[in-house]
Every structure is written in C-alpha cells, then in structure tokens.
C-alpha cells in the first residue's frame, strides 16, 4: 500500500481471503472524469501456491460495483501482486489486501489547455540560473569515458547483482597465416584441425576450410564483469561556472536527470505530448534552455495520437497528430510543443509511437539514433510497424515505478538495438540478451522468450 495517496489514486482495502470492501480512500471524485484506469490487486501467497484467480477477479468486480459509472472497458491494465512473505496465516492476515487504483483524467480540449498552463508554470519555476561551482570537482577520466562508449555496443547480462559484458573476438584463424593481433581480452585454444574436428570444436565445413593448416587458433567470446573492464578513476578538474535548474519546485525530474546523465549529442528527440505528460515535457523545455540548440539536439518531433480524432477512426500508421521541425531557438521548440498539445490530447491511452518514430526517420535521415520521451502508462498501439524502424531508439520512460516498467518499451529497445532509461538506471544492449536470459528491472523480472521480453513476476521481498 502506498505510504501517501496522491491525486488520481484510490485505495480499496479488503479483508484477507474476501472481496468485500472495508474502506475506500483517495481521489474518488476524480473517478467520475477518469480516462483509462490501472488497477493493482494485492493479495498474499497463502496457502502457498494456492490459486487466487477467482478471489482477485471478485475483488475487481466489487470495485466496479461500488463505482457503477466506471465501464469495464476503462480498465486499461490489471496487475496482480502476490506477497510471498506471508507464509504463516497469522502474518498474512496483517498484510494489505485490496486494490490500488491509479487513473488520469479523460482527455479533452479543455484539459489540454489547462495542461499547457501547468507546463508553463513548471518551466517558469525551474528556469535555469547561473551558479558558481567549486574550483575543483571529481570527473571521469577521459579514458574511462571512451571505454564506456566502446562497451556500450557490446552484449550485456545481469547476474548475481553485477553487470557482465561479452568481450573477446570469435572465429578461427590459421597459424600458417598472419594471426590477429593479440588482445588481452581474447580467449583461445590452439589445435590441429583434425583434432579440433574430433573434439567437436569445429564443424565439417570449418575443417574443410582449414584442413591444410598445420594448426588453428579457435577464439571464444567470454563474459567479464563491468567493474573489471571499467574501473572508476575520478580525476580532479577545474570547472567553469555552470547553469543549474531549480528542481525543488517542479513535480518530477526524471527527464532532467536522464538527459544530464547520458549527454547525447545531435539526436532527434521524439516526444509524446498527450494527456498528463506536461510535467515531463516541461523538463525537456528546461533542458533545452540549458543546452545550446544544435549541440545536443535541434530536430524535434512531437505527437498527440491523432489530433483529437475519434478512437474508432484511428488507423495504424495513419493516425497522424505528428509535428516536426529543425529548431534553431528555444522559442521554436516551445511553440512546436505547445501547438501539438493544443491540437489533441490522445484519446485512448495506447499511442502511435512507431508512426512517430518512422516519421522522424524520414524527416531527419542524418540522425544516428532517436530519443523517445515515452509515457510508461501508454502501451504502444502500432507495434506491428516497428519492423520498419532502421535506427536505434533510446527510450526515456516517464512515470515508471519499481513495479511497472512498461514491457513494450523494453521490447522496442531490443528490436531496434537501442536502450531504456529510467530515473536511476540505464539499460543498454537489451538486444544482446539471448533466449532464456533474465532481465531484472526494479522489482520486475523479465525473460527472453521467442525473441522478446516476457514478464515473469515481481519480487516483493526485495528491499
């Protein structure tokens, strides 16, 4: 149960083993104008491994019965959380059971206007000011930074609390010719070609290619821990006065932290400006204010999922509501964003993300990759089109928690050889994870199955 109930959130407490509502608290008035609704059902794994499907469905039904004006079609997502530390009945009874309901207002033209005003207030509150930095500060050694860039393209895996990177060349080389230059990260064995075939180290076609060699060298890529490959070596440097953003008065700082940490250069920025994204897109404007146009980004694409087109009329790949421009001033970026917001609020929550990315690729073909400012609440509507993307997508996920990173964005990054970026972490080389390998993000666990990420559950005991 959340420590603090926020606007757009309702808590329905229920007894252990039953679906009747004991207590309702939170923003119940807001439910009357809610758009899509997201429900987290909390239960306890007691008796262990017992099926709780029927009970949990009854709990959702009780909530809908209490608020009859809510249509079942508004339930955009229902998650079930089984608390595993209630093995004893005495403890299970004391734990929270019931629903945590989160929602956003139904999007209208009037809401869009209000959100533009809120966006302007946030930008005004966080307007950058010059600050004096100390004469010296810790900074990464340039060699370490170069290593990070180099290894960013290598496959990674997360195991036993550490990140590992796949290093070293693969393949076969004849010892009778010029062998590859030695690299301390290479791992290899030397064999007579016939012995290698008999030991199963090479196949018949490889033996046919190298059978005339007196000996061959067989290279094997291998996993090495990230901390061994990139030891942290901070150095002292003199810093110039810098520009800082006042984040104490703004409701969220996810985008500011990610963009400051990643320091991407000359990227195309593709931003979702549909309903309730204003507190994130305001941060993008603040970031543009502190970074000269052109040094970090000047190509911007904003989309609103159809310019208020009725949901029933939206066609995959032809939904529209996408506006783009090469901007030379902050004012141009702000005007493009405001104009896109006022033309539509999104309607249904799944968005036309891929259509926007395809548009961006065509509009700005010289960009090496795209940075997508994405709404974690909104699933990708047009996933069927992502095979048309040809450039990596670096997804900045807004509104994610340790329980609910949207799997669509993990798979988008995997499909495009891109990356996913959260408030406190960056997930690179998702495409390097092999079938059956596991990815843990916060308390979520995902496994690669048939080439895509599949959610396997939550670790509620992980503190």
N, C-alpha and C positions, 0 to 999 in steps of 0.2 A: 504494500500500500504506500502511495507517495507520502513523503513527510509533509508536503504542502500541496493543497489543492489549488490549481490555477484556473483562470478563466478558460472556458472551453473544455472543462473536465468535470465529470460526475463520478462519484464513488457509490456503489451499491453494495452494502455489507450483507452477507448471508451466513446462516449458521453452518457449521461443519456437517456435511452429509445431506444438506437440504437446499432447496432452491427458493424458499420464501425470502422476501426482502425484509431485513431487520431495520436498516437505516439507509436513507438516501441523503447525500450531502454534495455540495458543489454547485456548479452553474446550471441548475435545472431550467432556469428561464431561457437560457441560451439554446436549449434543445429545440425550442419551437421554431427557430430560424436556422437550424443546423443544415449543413450540406451533407457530405459523406461523414460517416461515423465509424470510429475504430474502437473495437472492444477487446480488452484483455481480461480473460477469465482466469482467476487464481483459484487453484484447488490444491489438495495435498495428496501425495502418493501413499495413501493409507486406505485400506490394506495395500501393501506393496504389490505393484503390478496389476492392481485391480482396474477394470475398465470403468472410466468415469465419463464416457461419451454421453450417455443418456442424462446423467446429472448435469453436466455442463450445458447441454442443449436446453434443458429445463431452466437453467439459470438465465440464459439469454432470453428465453420465452417469457420469463417473469418480468424482465426488464421491459420488453416490448409491450407487455400487458399493462404495466404501470404507466407507460407513456404511449398511449394508443395512436397519437398523431404521428409517431415515427413509423415510416414504411420500412419493411424488411429490406427493400432494395437500397436503402441508405447505408446499410451495414457494409462498408467497403472492405473491411477486414476484421476477422475474429481470430485472436490468438489464444491458445490455451497454455497456461503456465502450471506445471506440476512441481510443487515444492517437495524436494526429496529429503529434507531433514526433519520430517515428521513421522519417523518410522514407528514411534510409540503413540498410541491413541491419546494419551494424556497430553502430549506435546502438540499433536496435530490439532486438537480441539482449540488450543490457544492461538493458532495462527490465523492470518487473514484469509477469508474465503469470500468470493463475490466477484464483482465486475469493476474494472477501472475503464471508464468510457471517456474517449477524447474526440473532439469534433471541432470543425471550423464552420463559420457562418456560410450559408448558401450565397454563392457569388452573384452579385447584381451590379448594374452600372453605378448605383449609389454607393455600394461597398467599395468599388474601385476608386471612386473619387475620394472617399474617406481614407483609403489606404495610401493614396498619393500624398495627402496632407500629413499622415503619420510618417511616411518616408521622409518628407521634407523636414519634419521636426527632428527626426533621428540624425539626419545629415547636419542640421544646424547645431544640435547638441554635441556631436562628435567632431565638429570642424577642426582640422589639424592646426597645431600651433608649434612654433619653433622651440626646441629645448636644447639646453647645453648638456652634452654628455661628458662623463669623466674623461680626463686626459688619456687614460689607457683603458682597454677593455679586452676581455677574452674573445678570441676569434679563431675559427678553424684554420689550421694550416692549409695553405693552398693545395698541397699535395693530397691531403685528406679529401678536400672538395673534389679534386679531379678523380680520385678513386671512387667516390660516391657516384659521380656521373657515369663512370665506366661500368660499375657493377649494377647500376640501375637497369641495364638491359639484360642482365643475367637472370635465369630462373631462380626462384627462392622457395623455401619452405619453412614453416614454423613448427618446431619440435622441442619438447621439454623446456618450454619457456624461452627459447632462443631462436633467432633467425639464422638460417643457413643459406649459403649461396653456392650454386653449382659452378665449379671452376675447372680449368684444365681442358686441353684440346681432346678431341676424339678422333678415331680413324686409325689407319695403318700406314706405315712408311717403310720402304725398303732400306736396309742398312747398306746396300751397294750404291745407293744414290745419295744425294745431299739430304740428310735428315733435317727436320725442322729445328730451328734454333732453340736451345734449351731454355725452358721456363721453369722457375722453382715451383710453380703450381701444377705442372704436368705430372701425371701418374701413368707409368707404362711398364710393360714387360717385354723382354726380347725372346724370340723363339725362332726355331727353324720352321719354315712354312708347313712342312708335313706334320711336325709335332703339334703345331698350333691347330691344324685341322683335326688331328686325332683327339686332342684335348677339348675340342668343341669351342675353341677361342675364335675361330673364323669359320665362315661357311664355304661351300664348294666354289661359288663364284669368286670369292675373295682369294681362295687358294689358287684358282686358275690364273688370276691376275698376278700373284706374287710367287708362284712356284719356282721361278727361275732365280729368285734371290737366295743368297747364302743365309740370310737371316732377316727377320722383320721386327719392327717395333710396333706394338699394339698399345694405343693410348686409351685411357679411361677417364672421362669426366668424373669428378667426385665432389661431395658436399663439404664445405668448410664454414665454420661459424663466422658470422659477420664481424664480431668483435676482434677476431684474429686477423681478418683481412683489412679492417679499417680501424686500427687503434686510434683513440681520440688523443690528439696532440694540440691542445689550445696554445696559441701564442699571443703575446701582448702587442697590440697595435694602437696607434693614435687615431682617435675618432673625430670627425668633424661634427659641428652642431647638426642635429637631425630634426626631422619633423615628426611629431607624435600625435596620435589621435586620442581624444578623451573617450575611453571606452567605459568609464564608470557610469555614464548617464545613458548608455544605449542598452537595449534589452538582450542583445546577443552579440558575440564577437567571433563566431565560427569562421566566417569568410576572411575576416581581417587576419586572424591567426594563421590560417592555411596559406593565404597568398603571401604573407610576410615570410612564412617558413620556407615555402617552395621556391620563391623568387623566379618564376617562369619568365621567359623573355619572348617577345614577339609572337604571342599566342593569339588565336582567335577565341574570344570569350562568348559563349552561348549561354544566355540566362533565361530561366523560367521566371516570368513576372506575373503568373496567375495568382489567384486569391491567397492572401496572407503570406506572401513571400517578401513583403515590403521590408521587414526587419533584416532580411539577408541582402536584398538588392541595395538597400541603403548603405550597407557596409561596402559593397562594390563601388558605389559612388565615392565614399570616403577614401577608399584605396586609390581610386583614380586621381583624387585630389593630391595625394602624397607621392604619386609616381608620374613623372613627366610622360605625356602622351607619346607613344611611339617606342619608348624604352622597354616597357613591359607589354603593352598591348595597345592597339589602335583600331583593330577590327572587332566590332561588336554585333552580336545577333541577339535579339530579344523576341520571345514568343509568348503568346497568351492562349494558345489552343483554340483558335478559330474565330476570333473577333465576335464573341457572343453568339456564334452560330448555334442553333439548337442541336443538342447532342445527337438526335436521331438523323440529322443531316450530315454529320461528320463522316468523311471517307478517309481511309488510311492512305497517307501520302498526299492527300489533297485537302487537309483540314484548314491550312492557312493560319493567319494571325502571326506571321513571322516577318520581322522587320530588321534590316541590317544596314550598316554604314561603316565606312572608314572614317573615324573621327579624329579631328586634329586639335580639339579643345575639350575641356571638361564639360562645357555648356552643351556641346553636341551630344555627348554621351547621355547626359541628364535628359535632354529633350527627346532623344530616341527612346529611352526607358519610359519616361512619363507618357509619351504618345502611345506606346504599345500597351501600357497598363490601362489607359483610359478607353482603348478600343475593345477590351474584352477581359473577363475575369476567369475564364477557364471552363465554367460549367461542371461537367463530370470531372472527377479527380485524376483518372489516368490521362497523361498528357502526350502530345505529339512530339516527343523528344527527338526521335530518329529523323522525322521530317525536318526538324530544325537543324540537326547536325548535317544532313545531306545538303540542305540549302546553304549552310555555312561553307561546306567543302567547295561547292560550285561558285559561291560568291568570292571566296578568298583562297584560291588554289595554291598560293605560295606558302601558306601556313603549314608548318610541320606537324602540328597537333592542335587539338581543340580542348579548351577548358569549359566544362559544362557545370553551371551553377544549378543544381537539381534539387527538387523538393522530395525529401525522403517519404513524405506522405503519399506522393503520387506515383503510382506504378507507370511503367512505360506502355503506352497504348499500342504503339506500332512496332513492336519487337520483330515482327515478320520482315521488316525492312532493313534490319541492321546488317544484313549481309552486303548491302550496297555501300557501307562505310569503308573508306580506304585509309583513314588516318587514325592514329591513337586518340582516345578520348580520356582525358583526366577529369574524373568526376568529383566535384566538390559537393558533398552530401549535406544538405541543410535539414536540421530537425531530427537527426538520428539520435537514438539513445543506446545504452549498452545492450538493450534487449531487441531493438527493432531496426537494424540496418536493412534497408530495402534490397532484397536479393537481385532485383532487376539491374541495379547499378553495379553490383559485383560482376554480373554476367556481361553487362555492356563493356566494362573494362577488360574482362577476359577475352571477349570476342574481338576487340579492337587492339589488343596488346597495349592497353592503356593502364590506368591506375585509379584508385579510390582514395579520397582524402577526407578524414574526419577531424573533429576538433583537436584531438590529441595524437593522431597517428596517421601514417601514410602507408597504403597497401600497394606495393609495386609488384610487377611480374606475376600477376594472377594467372596469366596465360601459361606460365611455366609450370604450374601445378599439374601433376599427372593424375590419371584416373585413379580414384580411391584415396587420394591425398586429402588431408583435412585442413581447413582454414578456420581459425577462431578469431572472431571479431567481438570484443567486449564479452558479453555472456552468451552470444550466439555462436553456434558451431555449424559449419557448412562442410560438405564433402563433394568432391568432383565425381559426378555420375553421368555417364553418357556424354561427357564433354562439357557439362555445365554444372554450376553450383546448385546443390540441393540442401535445404535446411534440415538439420538433424535434431535440433532441440536447443535448450537453454541450460546453462549451468547456474542454477540458483544458489548453490553453496559457495561459489567462487566470490570471495570478498574483494 
